């Protein structure tokens, strides 16, 4: 929401993260929420890291997020915008994890993050184009019925 806030407010945002380690279940759970701009929009995230049941050398993560807003007349738009931005951030985070893990294992990632992002953008644009064609086709059929 940086572009919609005054410059002095948008330059930083404060969050709290709480981590819970459960040695019996062999899980780490992180709970994260914003304390800045919380009257405008509240974003909460929970990540549960655990050993993959099929391959104990892998770690899997279950990530959930909730976005809420009480701004009269704009709450739904703010929530949708917040979730879209969150999903974009998660995608970048996961690509970053993959890149770092590959480097730690002595592997050279086959593609840079920029190349991966560019390919993903192309795929998304193509899917949107196909969806638009499909919707236009359905709209045209309804006109003739």
C-alpha positions in Angstrom: 0.0 0.0 0.0 3.1 2.2 -0.1 1.9 4.4 -3.0 -1.4 5.3 -1.2 0.3 6.4 2.1 2.1 9.6 2.9 5.8 9.3 2.2 6.8 9.4 5.9 4.4 6.5 6.7 5.3 4.3 3.7 9.0 4.3 4.2 8.8 1.6 6.9 6.4 -1.0 8.3 6.7 -2.8 11.5 5.7 -6.4 12.0 5.9 -8.9 14.9 6.9 -12.5 14.3 6.4 -15.3 16.9 8.1 -18.6 16.3 7.0 -21.8 18.1 9.3 -24.9 18.0 7.7 -28.2 18.8 10.4 -30.9 19.2 7.9 -33.7 19.7 6.0 -33.0 16.4 9.3 -31.8 14.8 7.6 -28.6 13.5 8.4 -24.9 13.5 5.4 -22.5 13.3 5.8 -18.8 12.6 3.0 -16.4 13.2 3.5 -12.9 11.7 1.3 -9.8 11.7 1.7 -6.1 11.1 1.5 -3.4 13.8 2.0 -0.5 11.3 -1.0 0.7 9.4 -3.2 -1.9 11.2 -6.2 0.4 11.2 -6.0 0.5 7.4 -5.2 -3.1 6.8 -4.3 -6.1 8.9 -2.2 -8.9 7.4 -1.6 -12.1 9.4 0.5 -15.1 8.2 1.1 -18.5 9.6 3.7 -20.9 8.3 4.2 -24.4 9.5 7.5 -26.1 8.6 7.7 -29.8 9.0 9.5 -32.9 7.7 8.0 -34.3 4.5 6.4 -37.6 5.4 7.5 -39.3 2.2 11.1 -38.0 2.3 12.6 -37.1 5.6 15.4 -35.1 4.0 12.8 -32.6 2.7 11.1 -29.9 4.6 7.6 -28.8 3.6 5.8 -25.6 4.5 2.1 -24.9 4.8 1.5 -21.1 4.5 -1.7 -19.3 5.2 -2.6 -15.6 5.2 -5.5 -13.5 6.2 -6.0 -9.9 5.1 -8.7 -7.7 6.7 -9.7 -4.1 6.6 -12.3 -2.0 8.3 -12.1 1.0 5.9 -15.8 1.8 5.2 -16.6 1.2 1.5 -13.1 0.1 0.6 -12.5 -3.0 2.8 -13.2 -5.6 0.1 -10.9 -3.8 -2.4 -8.2 -3.4 0.2 -8.4 -7.1 1.2 -8.2 -8.3 -2.5 -5.3 -5.9 -3.2 -3.5 -7.1 0.0 -4.0 -10.8 -0.9 -2.7 -10.2 -4.4 0.4 -8.5 -3.2 0.9 -11.2 -0.6 0.7 -13.9 -3.2 3.3 -12.1 -5.4 5.6 -11.8 -2.4 5.2 -15.4 -1.5 6.1 -16.4 -5.0 9.3 -14.3 -4.9 10.1 -15.7 -1.5 9.8 -19.3 -2.6 12.0 -18.7 -5.7 14.6 -17.1 -3.4 14.5 -20.1 -1.1 15.0 -22.4 -4.1 17.9 -20.3 -5.3 19.6 -20.2 -1.9 19.1 -23.9 -1.3 20.6 -24.8 -4.7 23.6 -22.6 -3.9 24.0 -24.2 -0.5 24.0 -27.6 -2.0 26.8 -26.6 -4.4 24.5 -26.5 -7.4 24.3 -23.7 -9.9 20.7 -22.8 -10.5 19.9 -23.4 -14.1 18.1 -20.0 -14.4 18.3 -16.7 -12.7 15.4 -15.4 -10.7 14.8 -12.8 -13.3 14.6 -15.4 -16.0 12.2 -17.5 -13.9 10.0 -14.4 -13.2 10.0 -13.5 -16.9 8.8 -17.0 -17.9 6.1 -16.9 -15.2 4.9 -13.5 -16.4 4.7 -14.9 -20.0 2.7 -17.9 -18.8 0.3 -15.7 -16.8 -0.2 -13.4 -19.8 -0.9 -16.3 -22.1 -3.4 -17.8 -19.7 -5.1 -14.5 -19.3 -5.3 -14.1 -23.1 -6.8 -17.6 -23.4 -9.3 -16.8 -20.7 -10.3 -13.6 -22.4 -10.8 -15.4 -25.7 -13.0 -18.0 -23.9 -15.1 -15.3 -22.2 -15.5 -13.4 -25.5 -16.6 -16.6 -27.2 -19.2 -17.3 -24.5 -20.5 -13.8 -24.6 -20.8 -14.0 -28.4 -22.7 -17.3 -28.2 -25.2 -15.8 -25.7 -25.9 -12.9 -28.1 -27.1 -15.3 -30.8 -29.2 -17.5 -28.6 
